[in-house]
Amino acid sequence: MSSRLEYVQQWEALAVKAGYRPSDLAALCQISLRTLERHFQKNYGVTVSQWMRELRLGKAYQTLIQGKSVKEAAFDHGYKQVSHFSREFKNHFGVSPSFLLARNSPAERSLSISQVSPSSPQMIFSF
């Protein structure tokens, strides 16, 4: 028996539409949150919350690389408090978003950044 969730291809767009809230994503899919959690654990090996957090931070990372401010990156990706965004960003990537923004300026191109895995946006920084 296959679930209709297996045919969903636009998870990222749905996550944005749901405001990065797992319960709202479940409502958009017209299923219970528990069913959505089971689907993600079985098929992707992560919880919906973990996946959304990584997606959200990855998109914020790209926003910072484009030169937007930390405040813009936070609010563009649904964070209500810049301090909460900064804390999550630093815990995930190992550097603060303001450090990344400063290093991304044209004068500071000496920082090299490589992505370990496209599905897991863990960054390696070398100086």
C-alpha positions as CSV (number, residue, x, y, z in Angstrom):
1,M,0.0,0.0,0.0
2,S,1.5,3.3,-1.0
3,S,0.9,6.6,0.7
4,R,0.0,9.7,-1.3
5,L,2.9,11.4,0.6
6,E,5.2,9.3,-1.6
7,Y,4.1,11.3,-4.6
8,V,4.7,14.8,-3.1
9,Q,7.6,16.3,-5.0
10,Q,7.5,20.0,-3.8
11,W,8.4,19.5,-0.2
12,E,10.4,22.7,0.0
13,A,7.7,24.8,-1.5
14,L,5.2,23.3,0.9
15,A,7.5,23.9,3.9
16,V,7.8,27.6,2.9
17,K,4.0,27.9,2.5
18,A,3.6,26.3,5.9
19,G,5.9,28.8,7.5
20,Y,8.3,26.1,8.4
21,R,5.8,24.7,11.0
22,P,5.4,20.9,10.9
23,S,1.8,21.1,12.0
24,D,0.9,23.5,9.2
25,L,2.7,21.2,6.7
26,A,0.7,18.3,7.9
27,A,-2.5,20.4,7.5
28,L,-1.5,21.3,3.9
29,C,-1.0,17.6,3.2
30,Q,-4.4,16.8,4.8
31,I,-2.9,14.3,7.2
32,S,-2.1,14.2,10.9
33,L,1.2,15.5,12.2
34,R,2.0,12.0,13.5
35,T,1.5,10.5,10.1
36,L,3.8,13.1,8.6
37,E,6.4,12.4,11.3
38,R,6.3,8.6,10.5
39,H,6.6,9.3,6.8
40,F,9.7,11.5,7.2
41,Q,11.3,9.1,9.6
42,K,10.7,6.1,7.4
43,N,11.6,7.7,4.1
44,Y,14.2,10.3,4.9
45,G,15.6,9.2,8.3
46,V,14.9,12.5,10.0
47,T,12.0,14.2,11.8
48,V,10.0,16.9,10.0
49,S,11.3,19.4,12.4
50,Q,15.0,18.5,11.8
51,W,14.4,18.6,8.0
52,M,12.7,22.0,8.2
53,R,15.4,23.5,10.4
54,E,18.1,22.4,8.0
55,L,16.1,23.7,5.0
56,R,15.4,27.0,6.6
57,L,19.0,27.5,7.7
58,G,20.3,26.5,4.3
59,K,18.1,29.0,2.6
60,A,19.2,31.7,5.2
61,Y,22.8,30.8,4.4
62,Q,22.2,31.4,0.7
63,T,20.5,34.7,1.6
64,L,23.5,35.8,3.5
65,I,25.8,34.8,0.6
66,Q,23.8,37.1,-1.6
67,G,24.7,40.0,0.6
68,K,21.5,40.5,2.6
69,S,21.8,41.6,6.2
70,V,21.4,39.2,9.1
71,K,18.1,40.8,10.0
72,E,16.8,40.3,6.5
73,A,17.9,36.7,6.4
74,A,16.2,36.0,9.7
75,F,12.9,37.6,8.8
76,D,12.8,36.3,5.2
77,H,13.0,32.8,6.6
78,G,10.4,33.1,9.3
79,Y,12.4,33.8,12.4
80,K,10.7,36.3,14.7
81,Q,13.8,37.1,16.6
82,V,17.3,37.8,15.1
83,S,18.9,36.4,18.3
84,H,17.1,33.1,17.9
85,F,18.2,32.9,14.2
86,S,21.8,33.8,15.1
87,R,21.9,31.1,17.8
88,E,20.5,28.4,15.6
89,F,22.8,29.4,12.7
90,K,25.9,29.3,14.8
91,N,25.0,26.0,16.3
92,H,24.4,24.5,12.9
93,F,27.3,26.0,10.9
94,G,29.8,26.8,13.6
95,V,30.1,30.5,12.8
96,S,27.8,33.4,13.4
97,P,25.8,34.8,10.5
98,S,27.5,38.2,10.9
99,F,30.9,36.5,10.6
100,L,29.8,34.8,7.4
101,L,28.4,38.1,6.1
102,A,31.6,39.9,6.9
103,R,33.7,37.2,5.3
104,N,31.5,37.3,2.2
105,S,32.3,40.9,1.4
106,P,34.4,41.4,-1.7
107,A,37.5,42.3,0.4
108,E,37.3,39.1,2.3
109,R,37.2,36.4,-0.5
110,S,40.1,34.5,1.1
111,L,37.7,32.3,3.1
112,S,36.9,29.1,1.2
113,I,33.7,27.3,1.9
114,S,32.8,23.8,0.6
115,Q,29.6,21.9,1.2
116,V,30.0,18.3,2.4
117,S,26.7,17.0,1.2
118,P,23.9,18.7,-0.8
119,S,21.3,17.1,1.4
120,S,23.1,18.1,4.6
121,P,24.3,21.7,4.5
122,Q,27.2,21.3,6.9
123,M,29.9,23.7,5.8
124,I,33.7,23.4,6.1
125,F,35.5,26.6,6.7
126,S,39.2,27.0,6.0
127,F,41.3,30.1,6.5
